[in-house]
Amino acid sequence: MNDTTTLQMGQRGVMTFPKSWREQYRIQPGDQFTLLDIGGVFVLSPVRTQIDALADQITQSLVEQGESLEDMLLALREERERYNANS
């Protein structure tokens, strides 16, 4: 999504994200953000990225299936060895 909006800061320094953005990006009360100042251009990003959330979902799915990260890495190593042996 490439979208722009105008936010207004209240007296206590509070800014409110548009509801559509909060819903789309699943922003919840208490979520933390990183604010980066790049020469006067502010970049705001969630501390917890979508990649982090996806990694957690994958990990949870593997755990539910009885798999572990170690099992996956071992299988990957074995597959690479087979591939290299056939090359």
PyMOL Python script that loads the backbone (N, CA, C, O; Angstrom):
from pymol import cmd

cmd.read_pdbstr("""\
ATOM      1  N   MET A   1       0.843  -1.171   0.000  1.00  0.00           N
ATOM      2  CA  MET A   1       0.000   0.000   0.000  1.00  0.00           C
ATOM      3  C   MET A   1       0.888   1.234   0.000  1.00  0.00           C
ATOM      4  O   MET A   1       1.710   1.402   0.902  1.00  0.00           O
ATOM      5  N   ASN A   2       0.743   2.071  -0.961  1.00  0.00           N
ATOM      6  CA  ASN A   2       1.413   3.365  -0.993  1.00  0.00           C
ATOM      7  C   ASN A   2       0.345   4.414  -0.796  1.00  0.00           C
ATOM      8  O   ASN A   2      -0.368   4.780  -1.730  1.00  0.00           O
ATOM      9  N   ASP A   3       0.241   4.894   0.427  1.00  0.00           N
ATOM     10  CA  ASP A   3      -0.812   5.821   0.768  1.00  0.00           C
ATOM     11  C   ASP A   3      -0.219   6.892   1.661  1.00  0.00           C
ATOM     12  O   ASP A   3       0.743   6.643   2.388  1.00  0.00           O
ATOM     13  N   THR A   4      -0.786   8.069   1.608  1.00  0.00           N
ATOM     14  CA  THR A   4      -0.332   9.187   2.423  1.00  0.00           C
ATOM     15  C   THR A   4      -1.521   9.752   3.173  1.00  0.00           C
ATOM     16  O   THR A   4      -2.631   9.825   2.645  1.00  0.00           O
ATOM     17  N   THR A   5      -1.278  10.147   4.402  1.00  0.00           N
ATOM     18  CA  THR A   5      -2.311  10.789   5.192  1.00  0.00           C
ATOM     19  C   THR A   5      -1.673  11.884   6.030  1.00  0.00           C
ATOM     20  O   THR A   5      -0.454  11.910   6.205  1.00  0.00           O
ATOM     21  N   THR A   6      -2.478  12.769   6.537  1.00  0.00           N
ATOM     22  CA  THR A   6      -2.001  13.834   7.408  1.00  0.00           C
ATOM     23  C   THR A   6      -2.424  13.514   8.832  1.00  0.00           C
ATOM     24  O   THR A   6      -3.592  13.228   9.096  1.00  0.00           O
ATOM     25  N   LEU A   7      -1.467  13.565   9.745  1.00  0.00           N
ATOM     26  CA  LEU A   7      -1.749  13.353  11.155  1.00  0.00           C
ATOM     27  C   LEU A   7      -1.556  14.665  11.888  1.00  0.00           C
ATOM     28  O   LEU A   7      -0.697  15.468  11.524  1.00  0.00           O
ATOM     29  N   GLN A   8      -2.345  14.879  12.908  1.00  0.00           N
ATOM     30  CA  GLN A   8      -2.202  16.085  13.720  1.00  0.00           C
ATOM     31  C   GLN A   8      -1.828  15.668  15.135  1.00  0.00           C
ATOM     32  O   GLN A   8      -2.447  14.778  15.718  1.00  0.00           O
ATOM     33  N   MET A   9      -0.801  16.327  15.682  1.00  0.00           N
ATOM     34  CA  MET A   9      -0.377  16.017  17.029  1.00  0.00           C
ATOM     35  C   MET A   9      -1.227  16.791  18.024  1.00  0.00           C
ATOM     36  O   MET A   9      -1.419  18.000  17.892  1.00  0.00           O
ATOM     37  N   GLY A  10      -1.728  16.079  19.015  1.00  0.00           N
ATOM     38  CA  GLY A  10      -2.504  16.714  20.076  1.00  0.00           C
ATOM     39  C   GLY A  10      -1.592  17.362  21.107  1.00  0.00           C
ATOM     40  O   GLY A  10      -0.368  17.274  21.008  1.00  0.00           O
ATOM     41  N   GLN A  11      -2.190  18.008  22.090  1.00  0.00           N
ATOM     42  CA  GLN A  11      -1.428  18.738  23.101  1.00  0.00           C
ATOM     43  C   GLN A  11      -0.490  17.844  23.899  1.00  0.00           C
ATOM     44  O   GLN A  11       0.548  18.310  24.369  1.00  0.00           O
ATOM     45  N   ARG A  12      -0.822  16.613  24.054  1.00  0.00           N
ATOM     46  CA  ARG A  12       0.004  15.696  24.839  1.00  0.00           C
ATOM     47  C   ARG A  12       0.948  14.883  23.954  1.00  0.00           C
ATOM     48  O   ARG A  12       1.538  13.909  24.423  1.00  0.00           O
ATOM     49  N   GLY A  13       1.100  15.259  22.699  1.00  0.00           N
ATOM     50  CA  GLY A  13       2.009  14.559  21.797  1.00  0.00           C
ATOM     51  C   GLY A  13       1.433  13.302  21.181  1.00  0.00           C
ATOM     52  O   GLY A  13       2.175  12.487  20.634  1.00  0.00           O
ATOM     53  N   VAL A  14       0.141  13.131  21.257  1.00  0.00           N
ATOM     54  CA  VAL A  14      -0.516  11.926  20.749  1.00  0.00           C
ATOM     55  C   VAL A  14      -0.985  12.146  19.319  1.00  0.00           C
ATOM     56  O   VAL A  14      -1.586  13.171  18.998  1.00  0.00           O
ATOM     57  N   MET A  15      -0.697  11.158  18.456  1.00  0.00           N
ATOM     58  CA  MET A  15      -1.209  11.157  17.084  1.00  0.00           C
ATOM     59  C   MET A  15      -2.023   9.883  16.904  1.00  0.00           C
ATOM     60  O   MET A  15      -1.680   8.841  17.463  1.00  0.00           O
ATOM     61  N   THR A  16      -3.084   9.962  16.137  1.00  0.00           N
ATOM     62  CA  THR A  16      -3.951   8.811  15.910  1.00  0.00           C
ATOM     63  C   THR A  16      -3.837   8.360  14.463  1.00  0.00           C
ATOM     64  O   THR A  16      -3.977   9.155  13.533  1.00  0.00           O
ATOM     65  N   PHE A  17      -3.577   7.058  14.290  1.00  0.00           N
ATOM     66  CA  PHE A  17      -3.542   6.475  12.955  1.00  0.00           C
ATOM     67  C   PHE A  17      -4.968   6.332  12.447  1.00  0.00           C
ATOM     68  O   PHE A  17      -5.885   6.109  13.238  1.00  0.00           O
ATOM     69  N   PRO A  18      -5.170   6.455  11.142  1.00  0.00           N
ATOM     70  CA  PRO A  18      -6.505   6.204  10.590  1.00  0.00           C
ATOM     71  C   PRO A  18      -6.958   4.769  10.911  1.00  0.00           C
ATOM     72  O   PRO A  18      -6.152   3.838  10.904  1.00  0.00           O
ATOM     73  N   LYS A  19      -8.229   4.612  11.185  1.00  0.00           N
ATOM     74  CA  LYS A  19      -8.771   3.302  11.538  1.00  0.00           C
ATOM     75  C   LYS A  19      -8.467   2.260  10.467  1.00  0.00           C
ATOM     76  O   LYS A  19      -8.140   1.117  10.786  1.00  0.00           O
ATOM     77  N   SER A  20      -8.575   2.652   9.196  1.00  0.00           N
ATOM     78  CA  SER A  20      -8.327   1.688   8.111  1.00  0.00           C
ATOM     79  C   SER A  20      -6.894   1.155   8.164  1.00  0.00           C
ATOM     80  O   SER A  20      -6.658  -0.017   7.871  1.00  0.00           O
ATOM     81  N   TRP A  21      -5.947   2.004   8.535  1.00  0.00           N
ATOM     82  CA  TRP A  21      -4.549   1.563   8.650  1.00  0.00           C
ATOM     83  C   TRP A  21      -4.381   0.646   9.858  1.00  0.00           C
ATOM     84  O   TRP A  21      -3.695  -0.373   9.776  1.00  0.00           O
ATOM     85  N   ARG A  22      -5.006   1.007  10.980  1.00  0.00           N
ATOM     86  CA  ARG A  22      -4.898   0.169  12.183  1.00  0.00           C
ATOM     87  C   ARG A  22      -5.439  -1.227  11.904  1.00  0.00           C
ATOM     88  O   ARG A  22      -4.869  -2.224  12.347  1.00  0.00           O
ATOM     89  N   GLU A  23      -6.547  -1.290  11.165  1.00  0.00           N
ATOM     90  CA  GLU A  23      -7.134  -2.590  10.840  1.00  0.00           C
ATOM     91  C   GLU A  23      -6.272  -3.353   9.846  1.00  0.00           C
ATOM     92  O   GLU A  23      -6.008  -4.540  10.035  1.00  0.00           O
ATOM     93  N   GLN A  24      -5.829  -2.675   8.785  1.00  0.00           N
ATOM     94  CA  GLN A  24      -5.044  -3.346   7.748  1.00  0.00           C
ATOM     95  C   GLN A  24      -3.737  -3.914   8.298  1.00  0.00           C
ATOM     96  O   GLN A  24      -3.338  -5.021   7.937  1.00  0.00           O
ATOM     97  N   TYR A  25      -3.077  -3.163   9.164  1.00  0.00           N
ATOM     98  CA  TYR A  25      -1.777  -3.578   9.687  1.00  0.00           C
ATOM     99  C   TYR A  25      -1.871  -4.186  11.079  1.00  0.00           C
ATOM    100  O   TYR A  25      -0.858  -4.442  11.730  1.00  0.00           O
ATOM    101  N   ARG A  26      -3.102  -4.411  11.526  1.00  0.00           N
ATOM    102  CA  ARG A  26      -3.357  -5.059  12.820  1.00  0.00           C
ATOM    103  C   ARG A  26      -2.616  -4.351  13.953  1.00  0.00           C
ATOM    104  O   ARG A  26      -1.979  -4.993  14.788  1.00  0.00           O
ATOM    105  N   ILE A  27      -2.706  -3.027  13.970  1.00  0.00           N
ATOM    106  CA  ILE A  27      -2.078  -2.230  15.016  1.00  0.00           C
ATOM    107  C   ILE A  27      -3.008  -2.221  16.225  1.00  0.00           C
ATOM    108  O   ILE A  27      -4.184  -1.870  16.125  1.00  0.00           O
ATOM    109  N   GLN A  28      -2.458  -2.610  17.354  1.00  0.00           N
ATOM    110  CA  GLN A  28      -3.232  -2.720  18.586  1.00  0.00           C
ATOM    111  C   GLN A  28      -2.744  -1.702  19.615  1.00  0.00           C
ATOM    112  O   GLN A  28      -1.585  -1.288  19.568  1.00  0.00           O
ATOM    113  N   PRO A  29      -3.610  -1.293  20.540  1.00  0.00           N
ATOM    114  CA  PRO A  29      -3.155  -0.414  21.618  1.00  0.00           C
ATOM    115  C   PRO A  29      -1.973  -1.050  22.348  1.00  0.00           C
ATOM    116  O   PRO A  29      -2.004  -2.235  22.678  1.00  0.00           O
ATOM    117  N   GLY A  30      -0.952  -0.271  22.591  1.00  0.00           N
ATOM    118  CA  GLY A  30       0.242  -0.768  23.273  1.00  0.00           C
ATOM    119  C   GLY A  30       1.346  -1.210  22.331  1.00  0.00           C
ATOM    120  O   GLY A  30       2.477  -1.407  22.776  1.00  0.00           O
ATOM    121  N   ASP A  31       1.058  -1.374  21.032  1.00  0.00           N
ATOM    122  CA  ASP A  31       2.113  -1.726  20.081  1.00  0.00           C
ATOM    123  C   ASP A  31       3.187  -0.644  20.101  1.00  0.00           C
ATOM    124  O   ASP A  31       2.888   0.539  20.262  1.00  0.00           O
ATOM    125  N   GLN A  32       4.430  -1.060  19.937  1.00  0.00           N
ATOM    126  CA  GLN A  32       5.539  -0.119  19.936  1.00  0.00           C
ATOM    127  C   GLN A  32       6.051   0.088  18.520  1.00  0.00           C
ATOM    128  O   GLN A  32       5.941  -0.793  17.666  1.00  0.00           O
ATOM    129  N   PHE A  33       6.615   1.271  18.286  1.00  0.00           N
ATOM    130  CA  PHE A  33       7.132   1.648  16.981  1.00  0.00           C
ATOM    131  C   PHE A  33       8.528   2.227  17.130  1.00  0.00           C
ATOM    132  O   PHE A  33       8.907   2.709  18.197  1.00  0.00           O
ATOM    133  N   THR A  34       9.285   2.173  16.045  1.00  0.00           N
ATOM    134  CA  THR A  34      10.576   2.837  15.962  1.00  0.00           C
ATOM    135  C   THR A  34      10.390   4.063  15.094  1.00  0.00           C
ATOM    136  O   THR A  34       9.834   3.972  13.999  1.00  0.00           O
ATOM    137  N   LEU A  35      10.851   5.215  15.574  1.00  0.00           N
ATOM    138  CA  LEU A  35      10.780   6.463  14.818  1.00  0.00           C
ATOM    139  C   LEU A  35      12.197   6.840  14.421  1.00  0.00           C
ATOM    140  O   LEU A  35      13.051   7.075  15.276  1.00  0.00           O
ATOM    141  N   LEU A  36      12.439   6.894  13.120  1.00  0.00           N
ATOM    142  CA  LEU A  36      13.757   7.182  12.573  1.00  0.00           C
ATOM    143  C   LEU A  36      13.725   8.544  11.906  1.00  0.00           C
ATOM    144  O   LEU A  36      12.844   8.819  11.092  1.00  0.00           O
ATOM    145  N   ASP A  37      14.684   9.400  12.247  1.00  0.00           N
ATOM    146  CA  ASP A  37      14.795  10.738  11.663  1.00  0.00           C
ATOM    147  C   ASP A  37      15.910  10.697  10.628  1.00  0.00           C
ATOM    148  O   ASP A  37      17.085  10.563  10.971  1.00  0.00           O
ATOM    149  N   ILE A  38      15.536  10.813   9.364  1.00  0.00           N
ATOM    150  CA  ILE A  38      16.510  10.811   8.270  1.00  0.00           C
ATOM    151  C   ILE A  38      16.506  12.203   7.667  1.00  0.00           C
ATOM    152  O   ILE A  38      15.761  12.482   6.727  1.00  0.00           O
ATOM    153  N   GLY A  39      17.333  13.063   8.208  1.00  0.00           N
ATOM    154  CA  GLY A  39      17.435  14.425   7.695  1.00  0.00           C
ATOM    155  C   GLY A  39      16.115  15.174   7.695  1.00  0.00           C
ATOM    156  O   GLY A  39      15.815  15.893   6.742  1.00  0.00           O
ATOM    157  N   GLY A  40      15.330  15.018   8.737  1.00  0.00           N
ATOM    158  CA  GLY A  40      14.052  15.716   8.825  1.00  0.00           C
ATOM    159  C   GLY A  40      12.888  14.961   8.225  1.00  0.00           C
ATOM    160  O   GLY A  40      11.752  15.434   8.283  1.00  0.00           O
ATOM    161  N   VAL A  41      13.144  13.793   7.645  1.00  0.00           N
ATOM    162  CA  VAL A  41      12.078  12.923   7.140  1.00  0.00           C
ATOM    163  C   VAL A  41      11.903  11.812   8.168  1.00  0.00           C
ATOM    164  O   VAL A  41      12.843  11.074   8.460  1.00  0.00           O
ATOM    165  N   PHE A  42      10.704  11.698   8.712  1.00  0.00           N
ATOM    166  CA  PHE A  42      10.454  10.703   9.745  1.00  0.00           C
ATOM    167  C   PHE A  42       9.938   9.408   9.132  1.00  0.00           C
ATOM    168  O   PHE A  42       9.043   9.415   8.287  1.00  0.00           O
ATOM    169  N   VAL A  43      10.519   8.304   9.573  1.00  0.00           N
ATOM    170  CA  VAL A  43      10.082   6.975   9.153  1.00  0.00           C
ATOM    171  C   VAL A  43       9.635   6.244  10.413  1.00  0.00           C
ATOM    172  O   VAL A  43      10.410   6.074  11.354  1.00  0.00           O
ATOM    173  N   LEU A  44       8.396   5.823  10.419  1.00  0.00           N
ATOM    174  CA  LEU A  44       7.813   5.139  11.565  1.00  0.00           C
ATOM    175  C   LEU A  44       7.547   3.694  11.172  1.00  0.00           C
ATOM    176  O   LEU A  44       6.867   3.431  10.181  1.00  0.00           O
ATOM    177  N   SER A  45       8.079   2.767  11.944  1.00  0.00           N
ATOM    178  CA  SER A  45       7.842   1.358  11.621  1.00  0.00           C
ATOM    179  C   SER A  45       7.578   0.578  12.901  1.00  0.00           C
ATOM    180  O   SER A  45       8.093   0.920  13.965  1.00  0.00           O
ATOM    181  N   PRO A  46       6.777  -0.462  12.790  1.00  0.00           N
ATOM    182  CA  PRO A  46       6.501  -1.279  13.971  1.00  0.00           C
ATOM    183  C   PRO A  46       7.787  -1.932  14.460  1.00  0.00           C
ATOM    184  O   PRO A  46       8.630  -2.343  13.662  1.00  0.00           O
ATOM    185  N   VAL A  47       7.930  -2.022  15.777  1.00  0.00           N
ATOM    186  CA  VAL A  47       9.082  -2.724  16.331  1.00  0.00           C
ATOM    187  C   VAL A  47       9.010  -4.182  15.898  1.00  0.00           C
ATOM    188  O   VAL A  47      10.026  -4.789  15.560  1.00  0.00           O
ATOM    189  N   ARG A  48       7.828  -4.727  15.910  1.00  0.00           N
ATOM    190  CA  ARG A  48       7.612  -6.104  15.469  1.00  0.00           C
ATOM    191  C   ARG A  48       7.192  -6.054  14.007  1.00  0.00           C
ATOM    192  O   ARG A  48       6.102  -5.585  13.680  1.00  0.00           O
ATOM    193  N   THR A  49       8.055  -6.534  13.144  1.00  0.00           N
ATOM    194  CA  THR A  49       7.777  -6.464  11.720  1.00  0.00           C
ATOM    195  C   THR A  49       6.872  -7.616  11.294  1.00  0.00           C
ATOM    196  O   THR A  49       6.652  -8.565  12.048  1.00  0.00           O
ATOM    197  N   GLN A  50       6.358  -7.515  10.086  1.00  0.00           N
ATOM    198  CA  GLN A  50       5.535  -8.595   9.546  1.00  0.00           C
ATOM    199  C   GLN A  50       6.364  -9.862   9.390  1.00  0.00           C
ATOM    200  O   GLN A  50       5.844 -10.972   9.507  1.00  0.00           O
ATOM    201  N   ILE A  51       7.656  -9.692   9.124  1.00  0.00           N
ATOM    202  CA  ILE A  51       8.533 -10.862   9.000  1.00  0.00           C
ATOM    203  C   ILE A  51       8.623 -11.577  10.340  1.00  0.00           C
ATOM    204  O   ILE A  51       8.572 -12.806  10.396  1.00  0.00           O
ATOM    205  N   ASP A  52       8.760 -10.804  11.431  1.00  0.00           N
ATOM    206  CA  ASP A  52       8.792 -11.411  12.761  1.00  0.00           C
ATOM    207  C   ASP A  52       7.506 -12.182  13.032  1.00  0.00           C
ATOM    208  O   ASP A  52       7.544 -13.311  13.520  1.00  0.00           O
ATOM    209  N   ALA A  53       6.389 -11.580  12.720  1.00  0.00           N
ATOM    210  CA  ALA A  53       5.096 -12.227  12.954  1.00  0.00           C
ATOM    211  C   ALA A  53       4.972 -13.495  12.116  1.00  0.00           C
ATOM    212  O   ALA A  53       4.490 -14.515  12.607  1.00  0.00           O
ATOM    213  N   LEU A  54       5.400 -13.441  10.860  1.00  0.00           N
ATOM    214  CA  LEU A  54       5.341 -14.612   9.991  1.00  0.00           C
ATOM    215  C   LEU A  54       6.252 -15.718  10.511  1.00  0.00           C
ATOM    216  O   LEU A  54       5.872 -16.889  10.507  1.00  0.00           O
ATOM    217  N   ALA A  55       7.443 -15.355  10.956  1.00  0.00           N
ATOM    218  CA  ALA A  55       8.369 -16.345  11.514  1.00  0.00           C
ATOM    219  C   ALA A  55       7.754 -17.025  12.731  1.00  0.00           C
ATOM    220  O   ALA A  55       7.898 -18.236  12.904  1.00  0.00           O
ATOM    221  N   ASP A  56       7.074 -16.260  13.570  1.00  0.00           N
ATOM    222  CA  ASP A  56       6.410 -16.845  14.734  1.00  0.00           C
ATOM    223  C   ASP A  56       5.298 -17.800  14.319  1.00  0.00           C
ATOM    224  O   ASP A  56       5.124 -18.853  14.933  1.00  0.00           O
ATOM    225  N   GLN A  57       4.545 -17.442  13.281  1.00  0.00           N
ATOM    226  CA  GLN A  57       3.473 -18.317  12.799  1.00  0.00           C
ATOM    227  C   GLN A  57       4.046 -19.618  12.248  1.00  0.00           C
ATOM    228  O   GLN A  57       3.499 -20.692  12.498  1.00  0.00           O
ATOM    229  N   ILE A  58       5.136 -19.528  11.505  1.00  0.00           N
ATOM    230  CA  ILE A  58       5.774 -20.726  10.944  1.00  0.00           C
ATOM    231  C   ILE A  58       6.297 -21.609  12.070  1.00  0.00           C
ATOM    232  O   ILE A  58       6.110 -22.826  12.054  1.00  0.00           O
ATOM    233  N   THR A  59       6.956 -20.985  13.052  1.00  0.00           N
ATOM    234  CA  THR A  59       7.482 -21.738  14.186  1.00  0.00           C
ATOM    235  C   THR A  59       6.362 -22.460  14.919  1.00  0.00           C
ATOM    236  O   THR A  59       6.492 -23.639  15.248  1.00  0.00           O
ATOM    237  N   GLN A  60       5.263 -21.757  15.176  1.00  0.00           N
ATOM    238  CA  GLN A  60       4.128 -22.365  15.874  1.00  0.00           C
ATOM    239  C   GLN A  60       3.568 -23.541  15.077  1.00  0.00           C
ATOM    240  O   GLN A  60       3.231 -24.578  15.649  1.00  0.00           O
ATOM    241  N   SER A  61       3.471 -23.379  13.770  1.00  0.00           N
ATOM    242  CA  SER A  61       2.964 -24.452  12.918  1.00  0.00           C
ATOM    243  C   SER A  61       3.881 -25.676  12.975  1.00  0.00           C
ATOM    244  O   SER A  61       3.407 -26.809  13.052  1.00  0.00           O
ATOM    245  N   LEU A  62       5.194 -25.440  12.936  1.00  0.00           N
ATOM    246  CA  LEU A  62       6.149 -26.548  13.009  1.00  0.00           C
ATOM    247  C   LEU A  62       6.053 -27.269  14.351  1.00  0.00           C
ATOM    248  O   LEU A  62       6.080 -28.499  14.405  1.00  0.00           O
ATOM    249  N   VAL A  63       5.942 -26.502  15.428  1.00  0.00           N
ATOM    250  CA  VAL A  63       5.825 -27.097  16.760  1.00  0.00           C
ATOM    251  C   VAL A  63       4.573 -27.964  16.835  1.00  0.00           C
ATOM    252  O   VAL A  63       4.610 -29.068  17.378  1.00  0.00           O
ATOM    253  N   GLU A  64       3.467 -27.465  16.292  1.00  0.00           N
ATOM    254  CA  GLU A  64       2.215 -28.226  16.308  1.00  0.00           C
ATOM    255  C   GLU A  64       2.332 -29.516  15.511  1.00  0.00           C
ATOM    256  O   GLU A  64       1.632 -30.487  15.797  1.00  0.00           O
ATOM    257  N   GLN A  65       3.217 -29.534  14.506  1.00  0.00           N
ATOM    258  CA  GLN A  65       3.418 -30.729  13.687  1.00  0.00           C
ATOM    259  C   GLN A  65       4.524 -31.624  14.248  1.00  0.00           C
ATOM    260  O   GLN A  65       4.847 -32.660  13.665  1.00  0.00           O
ATOM    261  N   GLY A  66       5.103 -31.221  15.380  1.00  0.00           N
ATOM    262  CA  GLY A  66       6.157 -32.022  15.990  1.00  0.00           C
ATOM    263  C   GLY A  66       7.522 -31.801  15.371  1.00  0.00           C
ATOM    264  O   GLY A  66       8.441 -32.582  15.618  1.00  0.00           O
ATOM    265  N   GLU A  67       7.676 -30.772  14.586  1.00  0.00           N
ATOM    266  CA  GLU A  67       8.956 -30.448  13.955  1.00  0.00           C
ATOM    267  C   GLU A  67       9.696 -29.417  14.800  1.00  0.00           C
ATOM    268  O   GLU A  67       9.096 -28.701  15.601  1.00  0.00           O
ATOM    269  N   SER A  68      11.008 -29.356  14.604  1.00  0.00           N
ATOM    270  CA  SER A  68      11.804 -28.335  15.277  1.00  0.00           C
ATOM    271  C   SER A  68      12.698 -27.660  14.250  1.00  0.00           C
ATOM    272  O   SER A  68      12.882 -28.162  13.142  1.00  0.00           O
ATOM    273  N   LEU A  69      13.243 -26.526  14.631  1.00  0.00           N
ATOM    274  CA  LEU A  69      14.169 -25.826  13.747  1.00  0.00           C
ATOM    275  C   LEU A  69      15.379 -26.703  13.455  1.00  0.00           C
ATOM    276  O   LEU A  69      15.877 -26.723  12.330  1.00  0.00           O
ATOM    277  N   GLU A  70      15.847 -27.420  14.458  1.00  0.00           N
ATOM    278  CA  GLU A  70      16.999 -28.303  14.274  1.00  0.00           C
ATOM    279  C   GLU A  70      16.703 -29.382  13.233  1.00  0.00           C
ATOM    280  O   GLU A  70      17.555 -29.701  12.403  1.00  0.00           O
ATOM    281  N   ASP A  71      15.482 -29.946  13.280  1.00  0.00           N
ATOM    282  CA  ASP A  71      15.078 -30.950  12.291  1.00  0.00           C
ATOM    283  C   ASP A  71      15.101 -30.366  10.882  1.00  0.00           C
ATOM    284  O   ASP A  71      15.571 -31.002   9.938  1.00  0.00           O
ATOM    285  N   MET A  72      14.585 -29.146  10.758  1.00  0.00           N
ATOM    286  CA  MET A  72      14.539 -28.493   9.446  1.00  0.00           C
ATOM    287  C   MET A  72      15.945 -28.222   8.922  1.00  0.00           C
ATOM    288  O   MET A  72      16.223 -28.451   7.744  1.00  0.00           O
ATOM    289  N   LEU A  73      16.830 -27.738   9.786  1.00  0.00           N
ATOM    290  CA  LEU A  73      18.202 -27.448   9.361  1.00  0.00           C
ATOM    291  C   LEU A  73      18.939 -28.724   8.978  1.00  0.00           C
ATOM    292  O   LEU A  73      19.702 -28.730   8.012  1.00  0.00           O
ATOM    293  N   LEU A  74      18.721 -29.797   9.718  1.00  0.00           N
ATOM    294  CA  LEU A  74      19.339 -31.076   9.391  1.00  0.00           C
ATOM    295  C   LEU A  74      18.840 -31.574   8.038  1.00  0.00           C
ATOM    296  O   LEU A  74      19.639 -32.021   7.215  1.00  0.00           O
ATOM    297  N   ALA A  75      17.546 -31.504   7.798  1.00  0.00           N
ATOM    298  CA  ALA A  75      16.987 -31.928   6.512  1.00  0.00           C
ATOM    299  C   ALA A  75      17.539 -31.076   5.373  1.00  0.00           C
ATOM    300  O   ALA A  75      17.830 -31.597   4.296  1.00  0.00           O
ATOM    301  N   LEU A  76      17.684 -29.785   5.597  1.00  0.00           N
ATOM    302  CA  LEU A  76      18.247 -28.901   4.577  1.00  0.00           C
ATOM    303  C   LEU A  76      19.689 -29.285   4.274  1.00  0.00           C
ATOM    304  O   LEU A  76      20.082 -29.348   3.109  1.00  0.00           O
ATOM    305  N   ARG A  77      20.478 -29.540   5.309  1.00  0.00           N
ATOM    306  CA  ARG A  77      21.879 -29.925   5.123  1.00  0.00           C
ATOM    307  C   ARG A  77      21.977 -31.236   4.333  1.00  0.00           C
ATOM    308  O   ARG A  77      22.798 -31.357   3.424  1.00  0.00           O
ATOM    309  N   GLU A  78      21.141 -32.205   4.682  1.00  0.00           N
ATOM    310  CA  GLU A  78      21.150 -33.489   3.981  1.00  0.00           C
ATOM    311  C   GLU A  78      20.768 -33.317   2.515  1.00  0.00           C
ATOM    312  O   GLU A  78      21.380 -33.926   1.638  1.00  0.00           O
ATOM    313  N   GLU A  79      19.769 -32.498   2.248  1.00  0.00           N
ATOM    314  CA  GLU A  79      19.338 -32.267   0.869  1.00  0.00           C
ATOM    315  C   GLU A  79      20.436 -31.585   0.068  1.00  0.00           C
ATOM    316  O   GLU A  79      20.655 -31.927  -1.094  1.00  0.00           O
ATOM    317  N   ARG A  80      21.123 -30.636   0.665  1.00  0.00           N
ATOM    318  CA  ARG A  80      22.238 -29.965  -0.028  1.00  0.00           C
ATOM    319  C   ARG A  80      23.351 -30.952  -0.347  1.00  0.00           C
ATOM    320  O   ARG A  80      23.937 -30.901  -1.428  1.00  0.00           O
ATOM    321  N   GLU A  81      23.647 -31.850   0.590  1.00  0.00           N
ATOM    322  CA  GLU A  81      24.686 -32.855   0.352  1.00  0.00           C
ATOM    323  C   GLU A  81      24.294 -33.767  -0.802  1.00  0.00           C
ATOM    324  O   GLU A  81      25.129 -34.089  -1.648  1.00  0.00           O
ATOM    325  N   ARG A  82      23.017 -34.193  -0.845  1.00  0.00           N
ATOM    326  CA  ARG A  82      22.551 -35.026  -1.963  1.00  0.00           C
ATOM    327  C   ARG A  82      22.641 -34.266  -3.282  1.00  0.00           C
ATOM    328  O   ARG A  82      23.071 -34.819  -4.293  1.00  0.00           O
ATOM    329  N   TYR A  83      22.242 -33.020  -3.270  1.00  0.00           N
ATOM    330  CA  TYR A  83      22.283 -32.194  -4.479  1.00  0.00           C
ATOM    331  C   TYR A  83      23.718 -32.047  -4.971  1.00  0.00           C
ATOM    332  O   TYR A  83      23.989 -32.212  -6.160  1.00  0.00           O
ATOM    333  N   ASN A  84      24.637 -31.737  -4.059  1.00  0.00           N
ATOM    334  CA  ASN A  84      26.041 -31.543  -4.437  1.00  0.00           C
ATOM    335  C   ASN A  84      26.679 -32.842  -4.906  1.00  0.00           C
ATOM    336  O   ASN A  84      27.559 -32.815  -5.766  1.00  0.00           O
ATOM    337  N   ALA A  85      26.256 -33.977  -4.361  1.00  0.00           N
ATOM    338  CA  ALA A  85      26.794 -35.269  -4.773  1.00  0.00           C
ATOM    339  C   ALA A  85      26.350 -35.615  -6.191  1.00  0.00           C
ATOM    340  O   ALA A  85      27.068 -36.310  -6.909  1.00  0.00           O
ATOM    341  N   ASN A  86      25.183 -35.140  -6.600  1.00  0.00           N
ATOM    342  CA  ASN A  86      24.651 -35.432  -7.929  1.00  0.00           C
ATOM    343  C   ASN A  86      25.077 -34.413  -8.974  1.00  0.00           C
ATOM    344  O   ASN A  86      24.769 -34.580 -10.154  1.00  0.00           O
ATOM    345  N   SER A  87      25.773 -33.369  -8.571  1.00  0.00           N
ATOM    346  CA  SER A  87      26.172 -32.314  -9.524  1.00  0.00           C
ATOM    347  C   SER A  87      27.460 -32.651 -10.215  1.00  0.00           C
ATOM    348  O   SER A  87      27.936 -31.875 -11.044  1.00  0.00           O
TER     349      SER A  87
END
""", "prot")
cmd.dss("prot")
cmd.show_as("cartoon", "prot")
cmd.util.cbc("prot")
cmd.orient("prot")
